[in-house]
Amino acid sequence: MNFKTFCLAALALLSAVNAAPLVNNTASIDDLKKACKYGNSELHFRMNEDDATYACVHKYNENKHNNIARPDNSACFYLDNDVYCIDGRYTNIKECDKSSKNFDYRTCSYDILSLTNDGSERYTYRFRSYPDKERISINAIQDQKECKARNGIVLTYNVMYQYICLYPETSSHSLKDKHCVGVDGKVYCVYEDNTIITTCNKHSKQYDHDNCMSVLSEYSRVNGITVNEEKF
């Protein structure tokens, strides 16, 4: 398909999508899938009894100059280290429309997570806010279970919903990207995927080295562990 034919096909597809409002209509969903795919994106949707919820999720590449959906005009998220943005042309979640007064990043986040979730608990940990890389969905029980399964140390304070996971670190290469301390002569680092306290998350705007050390000192005292600040 040459460029002219591609453009004509794309325009025809856009006209078809815009001409027919989407209800519980498989043909309309198919049109949206095709239109979304032209932008190197993927349509995620959920059918209800009399309507549907859908979002076109675009994998953003900062090295490309033709990203339709990008951080300055769209709600974006991290999945692992990749950035994905919502293409508003083929999305009917009003809270995801960054140009609308209805825009609500948190609500949009939950809706997109719900649409794209593959049923795996681990998926919710890989899905993060942009640009802060903060968790969208939190499960305290699962966090602490996973921390212990990795031979980590769980530090809680008063209630189980205030917790930090310290994970044994064996590679000195990644220490600069994490908040690390010494425990019994070994290096442990805050494992952010299983930690609720953002002041100890080096990728968060709330990160503060001194505050984190104060929190770790108090949490470790309550849990009968001695934490030492070390220079790495």
Secondary structure by P-SEA (a helix, b strand, c coil): ccaaaaaaaaaaaaaaaaaccccccaaaaaaaaaaaaaacbbbbbccccccbbbbbbbbccccccccccccccccccccccbbbbbccccccccccccccccccaaaaaaaaaaaaccccaaaaaacccccccccccccaaaaaaaaaaacbbbbbccccccbbbbbbbcccccccccccccccccccccccccccccccccccccccaaaaaaaaaaaaaaacbbbbbbcc
